[in-house]
Amino acid sequence: MQVFRHIPQSQQPAIALAIGNFDGMHLGHQALLKRLIKVANAKNLTPAVMTFEPHPREFFTPLNAPSRLCNLREKLEYFIEAGVQKTFVCAFNQRFSAISAQAFMDEILRKKLQVSTILVGEDFRFGTKRTGTVTDFKANQFDLIDFAPVNFANERISSTRVRDALSYGNLQLASELLGRAYSISGKVVHGAKRGRELGFPTANIHIKHERPALTGVYAVKLSAAQFQGRQLDGLQAVANLGVRPTIAGVPKLSLEVHILDFNADLYGRHVHVEFLHKIRDEMKFSGLDALKAQIAQDIVVARDYFNKQDVKN
């Protein structure tokens, strides 16, 4: 897949273009991209996506912006899996936000990107002050497919609904809306080795977004590609996502994963962590001894969860 961090100035082959934030890649997003691939193949067009970085609400209202469900790399990985051939990542800044709806259609979509068919959600808005609607696409003679919402349990599937489920610890509902377990990917980096000192070594995973959709302690599974010539797939683990309130110093968001019955070095590896069961909220303890005792108990709870899952399967 080709990734463009700017709008190409030269003309491109005609494309079918899906536009949106695609945060989380839930079942609604997946259905839209499936339709994109089907339409592009039928019309002999290149399937392409336009998305935005940062999220527009992070630009306009950074203090009240929604939590991130996935970072840009994760989003691009989902696009590749769906069969998208080109992705245009638009830097959402003052200049981009000032483009009128008409200029967006004329100069960017038609002139520079050679868009033949557009696929968007039926409530999609665009252009300065969100003045453009799907009606404008139709009025400007674009072949438009305005995609109806996908429902689950008689309610619309949306990124907001996924965020709400995660914030309440309802991982089952989140997985049903996503069509998979919620996950976070990132690179394993060196930390303060605090977990090792406590007797529970952890893989410290770099988090690119400072406002995750969930925090706390979870039973998770970790996977890593190209580790000593093999794929690590679904290693059982306990993860803490939060600011470690018991540890002195400046609070900093971290994702620490203690892999059960595993002691190899994962530094520098890009790993994938699936959140399967919430054990508890993050807590502040009276000292390191109390924290150590709780971690041991968390591991007992996680093992019990995985054992029960093995019995079910």
Stockholm file with secondary structure:
# STOCKHOLM 1.0

chainA/1-313         MQVFRHIPQSQQPAIALAIGNFDGMHLGHQALLKRLIKVANAKNLTPAVMTFEPHPREFFTPLNAPSRLCNLREKLEYFIEAGVQKTFVCAFNQRFSAISAQAFMDEILRKKLQVSTILVGEDFRFGTKRTGTVTDFKANQFDLIDFAPVNFANERISSTRVRDALSYGNLQLASELLGRAYSISGKVVHGAKRGRELGFPTANIHIKHERPALTGVYAVKLSAAQFQGRQLDGLQAVANLGVRPTIAGVPKLSLEVHILDFNADLYGRHVHVEFLHKIRDEMKFSGLDALKAQIAQDIVVARDYFNKQDVKN
#=GR chainA/1-313 SS CEEESSCCSSCCCCEEEEESCCCSCCHHHHHHHHHHHHHHHHHTCEEEEEEEESCHHHHHCTTTCCCBSCCHHHHHHHHHHHTCCEEEEEECSHHHHTCCHHHIIIIIIIIISCEEEEEEETTCCBSGGGCBCHHHHHHTTCEEEEECCCEETTEECCHHHHHHHHHTTCHHHHHHHHTSCCEEEEEEECCCCHHHHHTCCCEEECCSCSSBSCCEEEEEEEEEEEETTEEEEEEEEEEEEECCTTSCSSCCCEEEEEETTCCCCCTTCEEEEEEEEEEECCCCCSSHHHHHHHHHHHHHHHHHHHHHHHHHC
#=GC SS_cons         CEEESSCCSSCCCCEEEEESCCCSCCHHHHHHHHHHHHHHHHHTCEEEEEEEESCHHHHHCTTTCCCBSCCHHHHHHHHHHHTCCEEEEEECSHHHHTCCHHHIIIIIIIIISCEEEEEEETTCCBSGGGCBCHHHHHHTTCEEEEECCCEETTEECCHHHHHHHHHTTCHHHHHHHHTSCCEEEEEEECCCCHHHHHTCCCEEECCSCSSBSCCEEEEEEEEEEEETTEEEEEEEEEEEEECCTTSCSSCCCEEEEEETTCCCCCTTCEEEEEEEEEEECCCCCSSHHHHHHHHHHHHHHHHHHHHHHHHHC
//
